[in-house]
Amino acid sequence: MAKTSFPFANGRVVLMDSISYIDENDRNACIISGSHGGVSSARYALAIPPVGVVFNDAGIGKDYAGIAGLHLLDTAHIPAMAVAHTSARIGDATDTWNCGIISAVNQAAAARGITVGMHVQTATAYVLQRPTPTS
């Protein structure tokens, strides 16, 4: 599976095994990627940008390199999360969607109520929630 899209909650989800598959058609979707959450991956998302994005923490690694891109996406207020590499296969967006458990979130994601330990489908629903109008 290279890339597939479907309606979910109040929006659209795009599963892609590599974040490098992101394109202009993904602008208003929440992206579920099999890629690591490093800075190079985040740059692909910044170029579009989507309404939210999920990566794999890839074991987090030295100097938190596997999730460093989450902080970069905060600069554009894009909710970004990573799933634990022990919960979903790296490079497999379908497995991430079906089995992923959130292991890291940026501030934009946390502001939406997303927390570590949440299933990726629940987190995605939070990303796609429409803000409640205030009076």
C-alpha positions as CSV (number, residue, x, y, z in Angstrom):
1,M,0.0,0.0,0.0
2,A,1.5,3.3,-1.0
3,K,-1.3,5.6,-0.1
4,T,-5.0,5.4,0.6
5,S,-7.6,8.0,1.7
6,F,-11.0,7.6,3.4
7,P,-13.5,9.7,5.4
8,F,-13.2,9.5,9.2
9,A,-14.9,11.5,12.0
10,N,-15.3,15.1,10.7
11,G,-12.7,14.9,8.0
12,R,-10.4,12.7,5.9
13,V,-7.6,10.4,6.8
14,V,-4.7,9.6,4.4
15,L,-2.6,6.5,5.1
16,M,0.9,6.6,3.5
17,D,3.7,4.3,4.2
18,S,6.2,7.1,3.6
19,I,5.6,10.8,4.4
20,S,7.4,11.5,1.1
21,Y,4.1,10.6,-0.7
22,I,2.3,13.7,0.7
23,D,1.0,16.1,-1.9
24,E,-1.3,19.1,-2.3
25,N,-4.4,16.8,-2.3
26,D,-3.6,16.0,1.4
27,R,-3.8,19.6,2.6
28,N,-7.1,19.2,4.6
29,A,-6.5,15.6,5.8
30,C,-4.9,14.0,8.9
31,I,-1.9,12.0,7.6
32,I,-1.0,8.7,9.1
33,S,2.5,7.9,8.1
34,G,4.8,5.0,8.6
35,S,7.8,7.3,8.5
36,H,10.0,8.2,11.5
37,G,9.1,11.5,13.2
38,G,12.5,13.2,12.6
39,V,13.1,16.7,11.2
40,S,13.5,15.5,7.6
41,S,10.0,13.9,7.7
42,A,8.4,16.9,9.3
43,R,9.7,19.1,6.4
44,Y,7.6,17.1,4.0
45,A,4.5,17.8,6.1
46,L,5.4,21.5,6.5
47,A,5.4,21.9,2.7
48,I,1.7,21.1,2.4
49,P,0.6,21.3,5.4
50,P,-2.0,18.8,6.6
51,V,-4.4,19.3,9.5
52,G,-2.4,16.8,11.6
53,V,0.2,14.1,11.1
54,V,1.2,10.9,12.8
55,F,4.7,9.4,12.6
56,N,6.5,6.4,14.1
57,D,8.9,7.2,17.0
58,A,11.4,4.7,15.5
59,G,12.7,4.0,18.9
60,I,13.2,7.7,19.6
61,G,16.9,7.4,19.2
62,K,19.9,9.6,20.1
63,D,19.0,13.1,21.1
64,Y,15.3,12.3,20.5
65,A,15.9,12.3,16.7
66,G,13.0,9.9,16.0
67,I,10.5,12.5,17.3
68,A,12.4,15.8,16.7
69,G,10.1,16.8,13.8
70,L,7.1,17.1,16.2
71,H,8.6,20.2,17.6
72,L,9.2,21.6,14.2
73,L,5.6,21.1,13.3
74,D,4.6,23.1,16.4
75,T,6.1,26.2,14.8
76,A,3.2,25.9,12.2
77,H,0.7,24.9,14.9
78,I,0.2,21.5,13.2
79,P,-0.8,18.7,15.7
80,A,1.8,16.0,15.4
81,M,2.2,12.7,17.1
82,A,4.3,9.6,17.1
83,V,3.3,6.1,17.8
84,A,5.5,3.7,19.7
85,H,7.7,1.6,17.5
86,T,6.7,-1.4,19.7
87,S,3.0,-0.8,18.8
88,A,3.2,-0.4,15.0
89,R,5.6,-1.5,12.3
90,I,7.9,1.3,11.0
91,G,7.0,2.1,7.3
92,D,3.5,0.5,7.6
93,A,0.7,3.1,7.8
94,T,-2.0,0.5,7.9
95,D,-0.5,-1.2,10.9
96,T,0.0,2.3,12.5
97,W,-3.7,3.0,11.9
98,N,-4.9,-0.4,13.3
99,C,-2.4,-0.8,16.2
100,G,-0.6,2.4,16.9
101,I,-0.4,3.8,20.4
102,I,0.7,7.4,20.9
103,S,4.1,7.7,22.5
104,A,4.8,11.4,21.9
105,V,2.8,14.6,21.1
106,N,3.7,18.2,20.3
107,Q,2.0,21.1,22.0
108,A,-0.5,21.6,19.2
109,A,-1.7,18.0,19.6
110,A,-1.7,18.3,23.4
111,A,-3.9,21.4,23.0
112,R,-6.5,19.2,21.2
113,G,-6.5,16.8,24.2
114,I,-4.3,14.1,22.7
115,T,-2.2,12.2,25.3
116,V,0.5,9.6,25.4
117,G,-1.1,6.1,25.5
118,M,-4.1,7.0,23.3
119,H,-4.9,4.8,20.3
120,V,-4.0,6.5,17.0
121,Q,-7.7,6.4,15.8
122,T,-8.9,8.2,18.9
123,A,-6.1,10.8,18.5
124,T,-7.0,11.3,14.9
125,A,-10.7,11.9,15.8
126,Y,-9.4,14.6,18.2
127,V,-7.4,16.2,15.4
128,L,-10.4,16.2,13.1
129,Q,-12.9,17.7,15.6
130,R,-14.3,21.0,14.6
131,P,-13.8,23.7,17.2
132,T,-16.9,24.5,19.3
133,P,-18.1,28.0,18.5
134,T,-17.9,30.4,21.5
135,S,-20.5,33.0,22.4
